[in-house]
């Protein structure tokens, strides 16, 4: 069994937070369970301990860094959706650190969702639910539309597509965190141009370097300020093929 590094100093210097011993044990169990599930379903190509720590654990949690200082159960519970969760990231690390948050994992690949359900049962993660559907479908269901406080989208597609997936699912005042690598002024201008049509506005763009490989990370944070018109998101496949302009 490979042991994950702890890197307490790197957590502290980059996110101003350190995992507790309980968190470290949970991260190790998650790593073991993901590697086991990976033998049956292709959840991730990132499997070495350092890579898993930086590209899955650290990267998942840097997107919610503003909430980490209040990660104790006394803080406000949020209803969160991880859109296009894939191998369970960022949703599962977030669920482990914020056990009082309700995390919905959404992915259209049913095999991946079934594997993640097994992982969560193995680890006893009780604050996770599963949506083996497309974002375009879920966002038109009354039980999900405009009900979430926070949407997380990592490695999902063009930024304007991500906005069309996320904003219909957020309640007024809710936020979406779009995990990006590089970020350009042109992307920002194109995104800002379409957000009013979806009821959103650009709140901030946070930049960060990954602590081991010095990779570039940006969090593009959107806020829901108006109701999203009923026609959004468009039919399945269209937001990805033809992003709003």
SENU-640476 format. One record per residue: residue number from 1; residue in one letter; x, y, z of N, C-alpha, C, CB in turn. Coordinates in steps of 0.02 Angstrom, whole numbers, plus 50000, padded with zeros to 5 digits. Each point is the difference from the previous one (the first is absolute). Glycine has a CB too. Layout:
BEGIN
num/residuo/n_xx/n_yy/n_zz/ca_xx/ca_yy/ca_zz/c_xx/c_yy/c_zz/cb_xx/cb_yy/cb_zz
NUM/A/X/Y/Z/X/Y/Z/X/Y/Z/X/Y/Z
...
END
This chain:
BEGIN
num/residuo/n_xx/n_yy/n_zz/ca_xx/ca_yy/ca_zz/c_xx/c_yy/c_zz/cb_xx/cb_yy/cb_zz
1/X/50042/49940/50000/49958/50060/50000/50044/50062/50000/49908/49938/50061
2/X/50081/50106/49890/50038/50063/49997/49971/50050/50050/50028/49979/49879
3/X/50016/50055/50156/49978/50051/50048/50000/50068/49967/50044/49932/50096
4/X/49903/50105/49914/49997/50069/49976/50046/50044/50041/49882/49983/49961
5/X/50150/50067/50008/50037/50049/50040/49951/50043/50040/50094/50001/49914
6/X/49930/50029/50139/49957/50044/50040/50008/50073/49979/50007/49920/50095
7/X/50055/50103/49896/50014/50067/49976/49962/50054/50039/50020/49951/49888
8/X/49980/50042/50179/49964/50049/50041/50024/50071/49987/49984/49913/50085
9/X/50082/50096/49905/50026/50068/49988/49975/50029/49934/50102/49969/50067
10/X/49889/49987/49884/49978/50025/49934/49926/50017/50000/50088/49931/49945
11/X/49872/50030/50091/49930/50020/50009/49997/50070/50032/49965/49878/50013
12/X/50075/50130/50039/49998/50062/50039/50023/50060/49958/50020/49934/50104
13/X/50035/50057/49859/50029/50057/49964/49958/50019/49939/50113/49964/50039
14/X/49847/49989/49934/49961/50016/49939/49927/50015/50016/50078/49927/49935
15/X/49892/50034/50110/49928/50008/50014/49986/50026/50070/49979/49907/49920
16/X/50074/50103/50120/49993/50026/50069/49954/49955/50041/50018/50118/49958
17/X/49992/49818/50033/49959/49948/50033/50041/49937/50001/49890/50053/49963
18/X/50098/49906/50089/50033/49935/50003/49949/49946/50015/50107/50053/50037
19/X/49897/49890/49929/49956/49944/50017/50016/49974/50070/49990/49970/49878
20/X/49959/50009/50157/50009/49968/50065/50025/49928/49989/49910/50073/50052
21/X/50107/49894/50002/50019/49929/49994/49941/49960/49972/50079/50011/50098
22/X/49861/50007/49922/49941/49965/49974/49993/50010/49925/49943/50014/50111
23/X/50069/50048/49866/49998/50013/49928/50053/49959/49963/49958/50115/50023
24/X/50102/49882/50006/50054/49963/49966/49982/49926/49994/50085/50081/50046
25/X/49886/49892/50006/49979/49930/49997/49945/49990/49947/50029/49985/50122
26/X/49925/50063/49874/49947/49996/49950/50028/50006/49930/49920/50049/50082
27/X/50129/49994/49908/50031/50008/49934/50034/49935/49979/50016/50123/50021
28/X/50019/49845/50027/50034/49937/49984/49949/49946/49981/50093/50031/50079
29/X/49853/49965/49958/49948/49950/49985/49967/50014/49932/49980/49984/50124
30/X/50011/50081/49861/49972/50018/49935/50048/49979/49944/49939/50098/50052
31/X/50125/49916/49957/50050/49980/49951/49998/49924/49988/50073/50098/50036
32/X/49927/49865/50018/49999/49926/49993/49937/49977/49965/50067/49990/50104
33/X/49876/50040/49914/49936/49978/49971/49995/50020/49926/49946/50011/50112
34/X/50080/50047/49870/49999/50021/49930/50045/49954/49958/49978/50119/50035
35/X/50081/49865/49991/50045/49955/49963/49968/49931/49990/50099/50062/50047
36/X/49865/49914/50004/49966/49936/49994/49945/50003/49948/50026/49976/50121
37/X/49933/50077/49882/49946/50008/49951/50027/50010/49930/49928/50049/50089
38/X/50131/49981/49906/50031/50015/49936/50017/49936/49961/50045/50106/50049
39/X/49961/49839/49987/50015/49936/49967/49940/49975/49959/50080/49972/50092
40/X/49861/50052/49925/49939/49979/49966/49974/50053/49952/49972/49929/50099
41/X/50032/50134/49921/49974/50056/49961/50054/50053/49996/49880/49976/50035
42/X/50130/50053/49906/50052/50051/49991/49979/50066/50032/50037/49944/49894
43/X/49980/50064/50170/49982/50062/50036/50054/50053/49993/49935/49932/50080
44/X/50128/50048/49918/50054/50049/49998/50064/49968/49973/49949/50063/50097
45/X/50091/49978/49868/50067/49978/49979/50052/50023/50051/49965/50004/49878
46/X/50013/50036/50170/50046/50030/50049/50001/49955/50062/49977/50119/49957
47/X/50075/49840/50048/49999/49948/50052/50061/50000/50046/49933/49933/49922
48/X/50122/50101/50060/50057/50000/50046/49984/50045/50060/50081/49979/49904
49/X/49949/50007/50155/49981/50038/50060/50008/50076/49993/50033/49901/50065
50/X/50024/50122/49909/50010/50073/49993/49950/50030/49951/50121/49985/50027
51/X/49869/49982/49916/49953/50026/49950/49929/50002/50027/50074/49955/49909
52/X/49907/49992/50126/49932/49997/50028/49991/50056/50051/49996/49875/49981
53/X/50056/50135/50061/49996/50052/50051/49991/50068/49967/50072/49933/50077
54/X/49969/50083/49872/49999/50068/49971/49941/50009/49953/50124/50005/50010
55/X/49865/49948/49944/49953/50010/49946/49929/49981/50018/50092/49980/49921
56/X/49899/49982/50133/49933/49982/50021/49982/50031/50068/50010/49894/49935
57/X/50029/50093/50117/49982/50025/50066/50011/50076/50004/50031/49889/50051
58/X/50030/50133/49939/50014/50072/50006/49959/50039/49950/50116/49975/50040
59/X/49883/50003/49898/49965/50038/49948/49925/50003/50013/50088/49966/49918
60/X/49883/49980/50107/49929/50001/50017/49985/50053/50053/49991/49878/49971
61/X/50051/50123/50081/49987/50043/50057/50021/50072/49990/50013/49901/50071
62/X/50034/50112/49883/50018/50070/49988/49941/50038/49971/50120/49968/49982
63/X/49834/49998/49984/49942/50033/49971/49950/50024/50053/50016/49929/49900
64/X/49986/50040/50159/49955/50021/50054/50040/50032/50057/49920/49908/49970
65/X/50139/50118/50014/50044/50028/50051/49966/50054/50044/50095/49976/49924
66/X/49861/50067/50047/49969/50051/50043/49957/49970/50056/50000/50076/49902
67/X/49978/49863/50090/49958/49969/50051/50040/49957/50050/49907/50000/49917
68/X/50156/49987/50069/50038/49953/50041/50007/50023/50072/50061/49965/49898
69/X/49946/50100/50112/50010/50024/50069/49938/49988/50043/50079/50086/49957
70/X/49863/49904/50010/49938/49985/50036/49977/49929/49988/49968/50120/49990
71/X/50080/49835/50002/49982/49931/49981/49971/49959/50057/50090/50006/49917
72/X/49908/50022/50143/49971/49963/50055/49924/49996/49994/50095/50036/50073
73/X/49875/49916/49960/49928/49986/49993/49957/50059/50022/50025/49880/50019
74/X/50003/50166/50020/49960/50057/50023/49987/50050/49944/50048/49985/50115
75/X/49992/50011/49831/49991/50047/49945/49937/49983/49959/50125/50017/49996
76/X/49855/50030/49963/49939/49993/49961/50003/49938/49954/49984/50125/50003
77/X/49966/49831/50001/49998/49944/49954/49978/50023/49930/49974/49921/50096
78/X/50059/50054/49853/49984/50019/49932/49975/49940/49961/50086/50091/50004
79/X/49871/49923/49947/49978/49950/49952/50042/50009/49937/49880/49997/50047
80/X/50159/49951/49936/50052/50007/49950/49989/49948/49944/50082/50043/50087
81/X/49932/49977/49851/49999/49952/49945/50066/50001/49963/49875/50015/49988
82/X/50154/49926/50003/50063/49992/49962/49980/49976/49930/50069/49972/50105
83/X/49934/50074/49847/49976/49987/49932/50056/49969/49959/49918/50097/50008
84/X/50070/49842/49967/50052/49965/49963/50054/49974/50045/49976/50070/49902
85/X/50003/49896/50151/50047/49980/50053/50054/49951/49977/49908/50018/50081
86/X/50077/49942/49867/50051/49954/49975/50021/49949/50052/50040/50089/49924
87/X/50022/49915/50099/50026/49954/50050/49983/50021/50072/50090/49974/49922
88/X/49865/50075/50085/49980/50021/50068/50034/50063/50024/49979/49883/50024
89/X/50050/50155/49929/50037/50060/50019/49972/50061/49964/50103/49931/50020
90/X/49886/50122/50017/50020/50014/50069/49952/49975/50054/50056/50098/49954
91/X/49887/49871/50028/49947/49987/50048/50019/49959/50061/49927/50008/49905
92/X/50111/49938/50086/50014/49956/50057/50047/50031/50051/49982/49902/49924
93/X/50075/50129/50056/50040/50034/50051/49960/50055/50036/50101/49976/49932
94/X/49857/50060/50031/49959/50052/50032/49951/49968/50050/50010/50072/49897
95/X/49961/49872/50085/49953/49966/50045/50035/49977/50064/49933/49962/49901
96/X/50130/50017/50094/50037/49976/50059/50016/50058/50047/50048/49906/49931
97/X/49969/50152/50041/50020/50057/50042/49940/50037/50027/50104/50011/49932
98/X/49840/49987/50031/49939/50035/50021/49943/49949/50009/50037/50105/49938
99/X/49966/49855/50115/49950/49947/50009/49929/50027/50011/50089/49929/50047
100/X/49904/50135/49968/49934/50030/50010/49972/50029/49936/50032/50025/50117
101/X/50006/49973/49829/49975/50021/49935/49967/49940/49965/50089/50089/49990
102/X/49860/49923/49970/49969/49947/49960/50028/50006/49929/49893/50000/50071
103/X/50141/49948/49906/50035/50002/49936/49966/49952/49951/50109/50029/50058
104/X/49868/49998/49886/49972/49958/49946/50054/49991/49947/49881/50041/50024
105/X/50134/49896/49959/50048/49985/49947/49962/49987/49935/50082/49951/50084
106/X/49929/50090/49866/49965/49994/49936/50048/49979/49946/49917/50088/50036
107/X/50067/49858/49929/50038/49979/49942/49957/49956/49956/50108/50006/50066
108/X/49896/50004/49869/49958/49962/49954/50023/49928/49991/49975/50107/49942
109/X/50087/49878/50080/50026/49931/49993/49978/49959/50061/50100/50041/49932
110/X/49850/49917/50058/49971/49962/50056/50050/49955/50034/49891/50004/49941
111/X/50156/49968/50021/50050/49956/50031/50043/50037/50051/50002/49932/49895
112/X/50014/50130/50089/50040/50040/50047/49960/50016/50063/50065/50049/49904
113/X/49873/49970/50087/49958/50015/50058/49992/49938/50044/49939/50089/49934
114/X/50051/49853/50035/49992/49938/50039/50064/49985/50038/49918/49956/49915
115/X/50140/50054/50054/50064/49989/50034/50009/50048/50058/50049/49959/49892
116/X/49931/50104/50099/50007/50049/50054/49953/49983/50058/50033/50087/49916
117/X/49909/49886/50067/49953/49979/50053/50032/49945/50042/49902/50031/49927
118/X/50132/49923/50041/50035/49946/50037/50056/50029/50043/49973/49919/49908
119/X/50064/50129/50065/50054/50033/50038/49972/50032/50063/50064/50021/49894
120/X/49881/50015/50098/49970/50036/50057/49972/49951/50052/49972/50096/49925
121/X/49999/49849/50053/49976/49949/50047/50059/49970/50038/49902/49974/49925
122/X/50152/50013/50041/50060/49971/50032/50027/50047/50053/50027/49939/49895
123/X/49974/50126/50090/50029/50049/50046/49949/50027/50051/50079/50031/49910
124/X/49858/49951/50082/49949/50026/50045/49986/50073/49991/50035/49915/50080
125/X/49972/50110/49858/49985/50071/49985/49925/50005/49991/50114/50020/49944
126/X/49853/50016/50102/49927/50001/50002/49970/50063/49971/50006/49929/50099
127/X/50034/50121/49884/49973/50065/49979/50003/50009/49924/50035/50048/50110
128/X/49965/49896/49853/50005/50002/49927/49939/49967/49969/50126/49998/50007
129/X/49849/50033/49939/49947/49969/49960/50024/49996/49928/49908/50045/50077
130/X/50055/49920/49881/50025/49981/49934/49950/50016/49946/50067/49909/50052
131/X/49958/50122/49894/49957/50019/49944/50032/49974/49935/49958/50103/50062
132/X/50025/49836/49917/50028/49973/49938/49962/50026/49939/50036/49896/50062
133/X/49969/50169/49928/49963/50034/49946/50042/50056/49971/49891/49972/50055
134/X/50082/50059/49894/50032/50058/49970/49978/50064/50036/50007/49941/49888
135/X/50039/50107/50114/49984/50064/50034/49940/50034/49966/50121/50013/50033
136/X/49874/49981/49901/49946/50033/49964/49931/49972/50020/50079/50021/49905
137/X/49920/49915/50116/49937/49970/50021/49984/50017/50073/50019/49906/49918
138/X/50031/50087/50125/49990/50012/50071/49978/50072/50013/50086/49912/50026
139/X/49942/50134/49936/49986/50072/50011/49928/50019/49983/50119/50023/49977
140/X/49844/49934/49989/49929/50014/49986/49953/49962/50047/50031/50019/49880
141/X/49997/49944/50167/49959/49963/50048/49985/50045/50060/50050/49889/49962
142/X/49887/50119/50057/49982/50047/50054/50036/49986/50066/49890/50011/49947
143/X/50127/49926/50067/50034/49985/50063/50073/50024/50000/49925/49900/50014
144/X/50101/50117/49928/50070/50022/49996/50008/50072/49975/50030/49882/49980
145/X/49924/50141/49979/50009/50066/49969/49999/50055/50053/49946/49957/49895
146/X/50105/50085/50103/50007/50057/50044/49994/49981/50075/49953/50071/49909
147/X/50078/49873/50109/49997/49977/50070/50069/49995/50033/49897/49938/49971
148/X/50158/50070/49991/50066/49988/50028/50034/50066/50021/50010/49897/49929
149/X/50028/50099/50125/50039/50058/50024/50066/50007/49964/49946/49987/50111
150/X/50081/49956/49867/50067/49999/49971/50004/49946/49947/50051/50042/50108
151/X/49976/49976/49834/50014/49952/49946/50075/49999/49987/49885/50019/49948
152/X/50143/49921/50045/50071/49992/49986/50007/49965/49932/50028/49994/50124
153/X/50014/50033/49833/50010/49972/49933/50074/49998/49985/49887/50042/49961
154/X/50140/49897/50032/50071/49991/49988/50009/49957/49938/50026/50011/50124
155/X/50013/50015/49828/50015/49963/49938/49937/49979/49964/50106/49960/50052
156/X/49847/50086/49940/49935/49983/49971/49995/50024/49927/49949/50007/50114
157/X/50081/50049/49868/49993/50024/49931/50011/50074/49996/49921/49908/49977
158/X/50061/50123/49966/50008/50072/49993/49965/50038/50055/50009/49985/49877
159/X/50019/50072/50141/49974/50036/50059/49928/50023/49990/50117/50037/50025
160/X/49864/49983/49914/49931/50022/49989/49952/49941/50005/50042/50092/49927
161/X/49981/49849/50054/49960/49939/50009/49989/49986/50074/50044/49953/49892
162/X/50010/50053/50147/49996/49989/50072/49950/50047/50033/50119/49961/50000
163/X/49881/50102/49979/49954/50049/50028/49928/49980/49985/50086/50090/49988
164/X/49902/49885/49951/49932/49980/49981/49977/49938/50039/50019/50048/49886
165/X/50027/49908/50131/49983/49942/50042/49984/50022/50072/50074/49927/49928
166/X/49968/50118/50098/49999/50013/50072/49945/50049/50022/50121/49978/50000
167/X/49872/50078/49965/49957/50053/50026/49927/49980/50008/50078/50080/49947
168/X/49893/49879/50008/49930/49980/50011/49991/49958/50064/49985/50002/49877
169/X/50067/49968/50149/49995/49958/50059/50009/50039/50065/50043/49906/49932
170/X/49981/50157/50064/50015/50039/50060/49939/50040/50023/50119/50007/49964
171/X/49874/49998/50102/49950/50046/50028/50027/50071/49996/49955/49910/50077
172/X/50002/50139/49935/50023/50070/49998/50053/50011/50054/49887/50037/49955
173/X/50168/49992/50025/50056/50009/50046/50049/49942/50000/49926/50067/50070
174/X/50055/49877/49897/50045/49943/49996/50061/50014/49956/49902/49926/50016
175/X/50149/50033/49994/50063/50010/49963/50019/49938/49962/50037/50081/50087
176/X/49996/49929/49856/50032/49946/49962/50074/50012/49999/49897/49983/49929
177/X/50141/49965/50084/50074/50003/49995/50020/49958/49940/50015/50017/50126
178/X/50011/50016/49823/50024/49966/49940/50076/49992/50006/49905/50047/49929
179/X/50117/49891/50076/50071/49984/50007/50032/50004/49931/49979/49925/50102
180/X/50069/50120/49889/50033/50007/49936/50075/49996/50009/49905/50071/49957
181/X/50131/49915/49989/50073/50004/50000/50019/50071/49981/50013/49877/49971
182/X/50006/50132/49965/50015/50067/49975/49935/50040/49996/50099/49957/49933
183/X/49907/50109/50068/49942/50044/49995/50022/50062/49963/49949/49956/50107
184/X/50010/50065/49844/50020/50056/49958/49948/50057/50004/50061/49920/49923
185/X/49961/50139/50058/49955/50058/49997/49944/49988/49949/50095/50076/50034
186/X/49921/49889/49912/49949/49985/49949/49946/49954/50028/50086/50015/49909
187/X/49934/49934/50128/49952/49955/50031/49955/50038/50049/50080/49904/49988
188/X/49952/50140/50050/49962/50038/50050/49949/50046/49966/50099/49995/50078
189/X/49922/50037/49867/49954/50045/49965/49942/49961/49970/50096/50076/49974
190/X/49918/49865/49998/49947/49960/49969/49951/49975/50054/50079/49965/49908
191/X/49948/50016/50149/49957/49976/50055/49957/50057/50027/50086/49913/50030
192/X/49945/50144/49982/49963/50057/50028/49943/50021/49954/50104/50038/50057
193/X/49906/49954/49878/49949/50021/49952/49936/49957/50004/50092/50039/49926
194/X/49915/49897/50092/49941/49956/49998/49967/49991/50069/50052/49941/49904
195/X/49982/50078/50149/49974/49986/50068/49932/50034/50014/50118/49989/50037
196/X/49869/50072/49940/49935/50030/50014/49942/49959/49973/50054/50111/49999
197/X/49955/49854/49945/49947/49959/49971/49984/49941/50045/50037/50035/49886
198/X/50009/49945/50156/49991/49942/50044/49983/50019/50072/50079/49937/49927
199/X/49919/50128/50086/49986/50023/50068/50061/50003/50045/49888/49954/49986
200/X/50171/50047/49983/50061/49998/50040/50045/50060/49990/49994/49879/49995
201/X/50056/50127/50049/50052/50051/49991/50066/49970/50023/49917/50096/50016
202/X/50137/49931/49959/50067/49978/50019/50016/50031/50068/50037/49988/49879
203/X/49975/49969/50170/50016/50025/50067/50075/50013/50008/49901/49937/50045
204/X/50139/50014/49935/50073/50008/50007/50036/49947/49959/49985/50049/50115
205/X/50078/49962/49874/50045/49950/49971/50059/49994/50047/49963/50024/49879
206/X/50045/49917/50151/50055/49989/50047/50054/49958/49965/49921/50006/50100
207/X/50142/50013/49909/50054/49961/49970/50043/49969/50054/50001/50076/49900
208/X/50029/49867/50083/50039/49961/50049/50049/49957/49961/49904/49999/50084
209/X/50154/49987/49945/50047/49952/49971/49996/49935/50038/50076/50093/49962
210/X/49927/49851/50003/49999/49936/50034/50065/49992/50040/49926/49949/49910
211/X/50070/50022/50150/50058/50003/50045/50059/49956/49982/49920/50027/50086
212/X/50070/49921/49874/50055/49955/49984/50029/50014/49931/49948/49913/50073
213/X/50009/50096/49878/50023/50007/49931/49995/50071/49973/49967/49883/49982
214/X/50008/50163/50060/49994/50071/49980/49957/50009/49938/50113/50021/50050
215/X/49835/49939/49944/49952/50009/49946/49954/50059/50014/50005/49878/49976
216/X/49963/50147/49971/49956/50058/50006/49929/49977/50013/50075/50067/49923
217/X/49893/49963/50127/49930/49987/50015/49962/50065/50007/50031/49892/50058
218/X/49910/50111/49915/49955/50056/50009/49932/49975/50022/50061/50067/49912
219/X/49908/49967/50134/49930/49988/50019/49960/50059/49975/50032/49932/50103
220/X/49923/50055/49851/49955/50051/49974/49935/49994/50039/50054/49999/49883
221/X/49929/50051/50156/49944/49996/50047/49942/50042/49973/50079/49981/50098
222/X/49864/49987/49893/49939/50034/49977/49950/50005/50056/50019/49957/49884
223/X/49940/50094/50115/49946/50008/50048/49934/50004/49963/50076/50059/50082
224/X/49873/49909/49945/49932/50003/49971/49965/50062/50028/49994/49872/49987
225/X/49987/50174/49968/49967/50062/50023/49929/50007/49975/50112/50053/50002
226/X/49868/49908/49948/49931/50001/49973/49980/49929/49982/50014/50118/49956
227/X/49920/49871/50040/49976/49935/49978/50025/49986/49929/49897/50011/50073
228/X/50121/49926/49915/50021/49979/49933/49938/49987/49958/50107/49950/50045
229/X/49888/50078/49894/49943/49986/49957/49990/49925/49989/50018/50110/49943
230/X/49919/49870/50051/49983/49929/49997/50032/49963/49941/49894/50029/50055
231/X/50124/50007/49893/50028/49967/49941/50072/49975/50011/49927/50072/49929
232/X/50105/49949/50126/50068/49977/50015/50000/49949/50056/50044/50111/49962
233/X/50000/49839/50035/50045/49985/49945/49962/49973/49939/50091/49978/50083
234/X/49940/50029/49860/49971/49975/49938/50002/49923/49999/50034/50106/49940
235/X/49941/49864/50007/49994/49928/49996/50067/49965/50008/49902/50015/49925
236/X/50098/49922/50101/50063/49964/50011/50046/50002/49939/49940/49926/50081
237/X/50122/50091/49932/50052/50001/49948/50010/50068/49969/49973/49884/49978
238/X/49976/50158/50021/50006/50065/49966/50047/50048/50036/49884/49983/49957
239/X/50112/50023/50110/50046/50047/50033/50074/49984/49987/49914/50015/50088
240/X/50103/49920/49906/50069/49982/49987/50018/50011/49926/49994/49916/50093
241/X/49960/50066/49862/50016/50007/49928/49998/50073/49977/49952/49887/49981
242/X/50001/50152/50048/49991/50069/49979/49996/50044/50061/49941/49964/49895
243/X/50115/50052/50138/49998/50043/50059/49969/50068/49984/50102/49941/50045
244/X/49864/50087/50004/49970/50066/49991/50054/50051/49984/49909/49970/50080
245/X/50073/50077/49877/50046/50055/49983/49962/50066/50005/50069/49925/49923
END
